[in-house]
Amino acid sequence: MAKKTKTSKAARDFISHKISILRNEGRSPQQAIAIAHSMARELGFKVKKARKATKDKERRFAKAMKGR
């Protein structure tokens, strides 16, 4: 069985921050997630490929962003 790669806290923080910035710039949730993961990999973080955002996740994210 292949060893699973865990994403470090620093990588998760970086990705989360970049997703917020990209969403504020008007990117769709799926685009923002994919771009943020790609940026993290370019910087050398060990990150898996981004999973597709589901409609439920998109709604929860939009609701959370309204409170900011």
N, C-alpha and C positions, 0 to 999 in steps of 0.2 A: 504494500500500500504506500502510495506517495505521501511524503510529509506535507502537511498543510502549512501554508505561509500565513502567519498572522500579521495583520497590518499594525504597525507601531502606533502609539498614541500621537507621536509627532506627525506621522503621516495622516492619521484620521483628523487631527486638528487642522492641518494644512488643507486637506480636501474639503472639510466643512467650511472653512473660511473662503476658499476659492468658489465653492458652490454658491455661497451667499452673494459674493461679488458678481459672479456671472448672472445670477438670477436678477439682481438689481439692475444689471445692464440690459435685461430684457430677453435673455436666453431661456429656452424652454427647460423644464426640469431635466429631461433626458439629455439634452445637449450639455447643460451645466455639469451634470454628473460625469459624463464621458470626458469632457474637456478637463475637469479637475483631476480625474484619475490619470489622464494622459500627462498632464503637467507634473503630477507627483512622480510618475515613472521617469520622466525626463530629468528630474532632479535627483534621481537615484533611489527613491523610496521603493521598497519591495511591496508592490500593490498588485492585486488581482485585477482582471478586467472588470470594468464597471457593469453592474447588473442593471437591467432596464427598470426604470421607475414605473410602478403600477399607478393606476388612477387613484387608488386609495392613498398611496404615499404622496402623490402630487397634491391631493386635497389637504392632507395633514400638513404638508410643507407650506402651502399657501396660507392656511389658517395660522400657523406659527409665525409666518412673516408679517401678517397683519398686526400682530401684537407688538412688533418692534418699532 
